[in-house]
Amino acid sequence: MKIQAVRLTEFGAFKDVAFQPCAGINVFLGTNATGKSHAMKALYAPIKVMEHAESTIPLDARMHEKLAKVFRPDDGFLGRLVRRRKGQGHGDIDIEGSSGDLRLTLYTRGKKKLDVRAATWKSEEPTIFLPTREILAMYEGFIAAYQDRELSFDETYYDACLALSRAVLRGPRSAQAKALIEPIEAALGGNVALQGGRFYLVRKDGAMEAHLVAEGLRKIAGLAHLVLNGSLTKNGILFWDEPEANLNPRLVSLVVDILLELGKRGVQIFVTTHDYLLAHKLSLLSEYGRCPDVPIRFFAFHRKEEHDPVQIAPGSTLAELPDNPILDEFTKHYDFERKLFDEDARSTA
């Protein structure tokens, strides 16, 4: 199942936006507080619920609980996710898939808090959300702690840890997964192993506890394990919030290569990013047709004025976007560098 169309109405920072993701890699760009992560969570939470269609608990109750745990509004009140304005209101999340839809309405007042208007979505494979902070080091004891206590983490962390806990694949699928993560293991200098409830990076010189490994390496190590245990597989969906966080440029390039390989294997991908290298490399690959098997689409989240609702503009490359804060800042940096160069040249003439 692939997400084909999305519409968010009176939800979060959005008044009425609609966009059509591609089946490959979808890149969300924008300044802080433009709703990039909220948009991804609005897609992830309802789809994740549909992985467990068989339940004695009513679907609207399960949707309510999931959205509340993913967004963590005060007292679990979903009305706080509706765009702020005077009077009673409601917000809509509409997701159209390749063979089913999901349509939800959230209310600010009244007895009904959430209405599932349509739920024909068929989840074929697991949906994964990787938050900005890495999860490999926090894995030990996190699942039990989250179940027993009130922690200050939204449920994307819990879901990711549950995905990490799955057993490693065996048989033909294991060989395919191993081939995919070979470049990751080369960068790590070893392989990832779950032993006694704790993750280790196993190298030729011995095993190292995950929390002693650099955070950037832990991020891609966690991704490798999700591939090995089948959590990231054909027809699945990956949401990754700022994959470049705490990565050096060499590893960012590796992340691009990994995303392309996942896309070739049928994974639909959504990423948010502020990183010039990641976004520009994907843009060049799209512009010059270097990845014909993996469509790439960019979405600029922007406001016309400071307090206006967020709008979303699509493009096949960065150059097609009407608003790109990453390129804008690099242009300003170049102008600043040129100004210093010219001033220095004049002073020494």
Beta strands, then each sheet from edge to edge (+ up, - down):
strand 1: 3-11
strand 2: 14-19
strand 3: 25-29
strand 4: 90-97
strand 5: 100-107
strand 6: 114-119
strand 7: 127-130
strand 8: 191-195
strand 9: 198-203
strand 10: 206-209
strand 11: 237-241
strand 12: 268-272
strand 13: 296-302
strand 14: 311-315
sheet 1: 2+ 1- 4+ 5- 6+
sheet 2: 7+ 11+ 12+ 3+ 13+ 14-
sheet 3: 8+ 9- 10+
end
